[in-house]
Amino acid sequence: MKRNRIDSTGTKFNLDERDMPASWYNILADLPFELEPPLNPQTLEPVTPDELAPLFPATVIEQESSKKQFIDIPGEVLDIYRLWRPTPLIRARRLEKALGTPARIYFKYEGASPVGSHKPNTAVAQAFYNKQEGTSRLSTETGAGQWGSALAMACAFFGLDCTVYMVKASYHQKPYRRSLMQVFGADVISSPSSSTGSGRAILADDPESPGSLGIAISEAVEDVASSPGTKYSLGSVLNHVLMHQTVIGLEAQRQMELAGDTPTTVIACAGGGSNFGGLAFPFLKPVLKHRKHVPQPGALNSLSGITTPATSMPNDMAPKIIAVEPEACPSLTKGIYAYDYGDCSGLVPALKMHTLGHNFVPPGIHAGGLRYHGMSPIISALFNEGFIAARAVKQRAVFEAAELFARTEGIIPAPESAHAIRVAIDLAAECTETGQEEAILFGLSGHGYFDMSAYEAYRNGVLQDSVHPQSEIDKALAGLPKK
Amino acid sequence: MKRNRIDSTGTKFNLDERDMPASWYNILADLPFELEPPLNPQTLEPVTPDELAPLFPATVIEQESSKKQFIDIPGEVLDIYRLWRPTPLIRARRLEKALGTPARIYFKYEGASPVGSHKPNTAVAQAFYNKQEGTSRLSTETGAGQWGSALAMACAFFGLDCTVYMVKASYHQKPYRRSLMQVFGADVISSPSSSTGSGRAILADDPESPGSLGIAISEAVEDVASSPGTKYSLGSVLNHVLMHQTVIGLEAQRQMELAGDTPTTVIACAGGGSNFGGLAFPFLKPVLKHRKHVPQPGALNSLSGITTPATSMPNDMAPKIIAVEPEACPSLTKGIYAYDYGDCSGLVPALKMHTLGHNFVPPGIHAGGLRYHGMSPIISALFNEGFIAARAVKQRAVFEAAELFARTEGIIPAPESAHAIRVAIDLAAECTETGQEEAILFGLSGHGYFDMSAYEAYRNGVLQDSVHPQSEIDKALAGLPKK
């Protein structure tokens, strides 16, 4: 740690657009273990590229399993990234002061993108590759709407039609997210809908069904099968999606250099894992390279118990890396590492991942982006091998942290992002006790302008700390595919 | 024009935080005419600093009439500006391409601030001066909520209590803006309220009154009179407010240099005038200095009719400067230049300004920030003397421009800001016809995340092009104070 180089005055570390990364970091090249392959949901045999071809363009399928360490970002994608990238890296000096902590706290702010989250980093890339290969329309699903609005914008940029199956509950609760997609020209359909067989089957059974992400995925995939020129696009979980997000971490590394500092801890929230992977993977690169032995994995019950993934390395090469998830949907800390389906109908390939079971229905917490039963296969494997740590936090503690952050740094964080803030604050508060000088970097994946009703609920004291009983998790896990 | 220096690749021109302006530009130092003084609303005699002391801190009162050309920004204010400033200046290359225009279009984006508009530039300064002089609480009014949320944030930063009288119609129509203020700890009161005499009088007369900005101002001012330690804060119109906003134009000048370009036209929307003044004043500095003769003032009916304010100057020193207002509230293009009150009850000083009459009630257009009957005295005088041009635009044309902008540049503009976009697009389209190579700079004062219902109304075809009949303007103008 070259402490004497730390920028003693800087608050915002801006990169020039010319210093924006020109390639994505592909962690598959550096993993010291093999990932287990996705399986055909019917046969449970490894899926072939040919089987994926109806869903994704060839370049994306290739990227999904490529072992090339860096993959060039096409110029057309860079041109669009430049509208908001490089995003700011900010030292949270006012938060530090409020906590009286000796820790230095930095955050990388992806809410600066036009739709307010990190999602466009992959949406733009996927829309580009589809356009290049002749796709005329993309079909996808969205829960809270962050992903749907990112893809709608990307499609507007490339002149692609876009259909978004939006979970019915959100369609009605979040009309402004829906309007946002419509401003970009997308066709937004409340799911379950009468447009697809899966939708009609659900509606026949329960005309009042509020929908679920699992149902919406089934509808989006079925739409592809029946519409020539249409492909499917996913906003998290898969390898290529996480790779497209690594611009976040690559920029943050350069910006930490501008700050003259090196993070000792990197923290990000994880739902499907694209925000976490995007920030953390570039920081994991030296860890993977120097890895000599495997420490024990495991969930963290207290911060002082954080696993240091590679104790044999020099300190400045081994930041602690922590994925934060809600206690209401704890796929890393309470799920198991097994093959499971990505949707509840078993239409999409089964992935080896940390999962709570594809039938698990998380409580209606306000961090909609973290309500997914599974976790990216790469992140699941890294966790399983002990390279990263995980921590589950409660909803009210998350909003308490969000409010302190807003009142000190001004930005209203998305409830998802506030999970990372909670752990950053806890760690900084520990440093206040111990006097330890940590440099904490967390990912602020998005703003919370569309989540004010959640803040209202918190302020009015009606927000619940929903935790699913282990028995329900066990029940859902019992439904895993048997190979 | 040094055209050969134009950055042929850049899209986003970022300044380092060290290049942020350290002082505000005070245009009062350079005006080639004297402004007429504010008058006591009762006596209609010039107001004394002593009469303003109950409302504002001494430094603010001094700034209101200072002739010092540059006024240092306090370090405590700079520390907070750094959380989001310098804001980006972006070349709208994708919009240019969509229009097929030879014009170069740049925009300065203030929506990057935590509350999503330019308003914190003065809110933070005012909160600081109040804190410094021992104020413990600030009282203000807000219409759509942009100003209220900026002041609420600034008060949170300096540990001041904050009470915001929010126009009742907006209080119920924009609950999320209200929540935003509450997250920052502000007390938000629906106006008319039973907390003040003016509020009670209105409610006695009409218990269902939807409120108005004029009523809310009266309540906020009355609150100050009855509460020790409380002062009043205004978000536009006054000289010191516009001066605090000049960081926008000062940054934009440096960023245009980075782009190697010089704007030939500068465009901004104008309600009370703080956004327009903030961007335009620094660009007016050389114009005022070299001014030799006064061209005729007047509203513009067509873009080709734009007044060039100082034809005797070299072209690169005299950008055309255009204020854009809604046809529904056309204070510059249809109002008269006369003394008028700032509120509808005549409680605050009368100002010499372009006004539609303090009893004028504009139609309920979605650009709430542009629904004010008057205009900043400085801007009114500059317009009256022919230094700047003005143009009024219709609501639907504004949303049409906003949607094109969103689909090309990604950002959803605030309806207010989209007024500037409309004129920028019209001018760029003219260049497509004529082949003229303009460099257009417009101010994008905020994002529209809290205005999605307006976009929804536009998309559904229910948005009206409200224009007030001249007879109603004449009636309101008949109520002006007679000196």
Interface residues (C-beta under 8 A of the other chain):
Chain A: G10 T11 K12 N14 L15 D16 E17 D79 I80 R82 L83 W84 I90 R93 R94 A112 S113 P114 V115 G116 P120 M153 A156 F157 P175 Y176 S179 L180 Q182 V183 F184 G185 E403 A406 R407 T408 E409 G410 I411 I412 Y449 F450 M452 S453 Y455 E456 R459
Chain B: G10 T11 K12 N14 L15 D16 E17 D79 I80 R82 L83 W84 I90 R93 R94 A112 S113 P114 V115 G116 P120 M153 A156 F157 P175 Y176 S179 L180 Q182 V183 F184 G185 E403 A406 R407 T408 E409 G410 I411 I412 Y449 F450 M452 S453 Y455 E456 R459
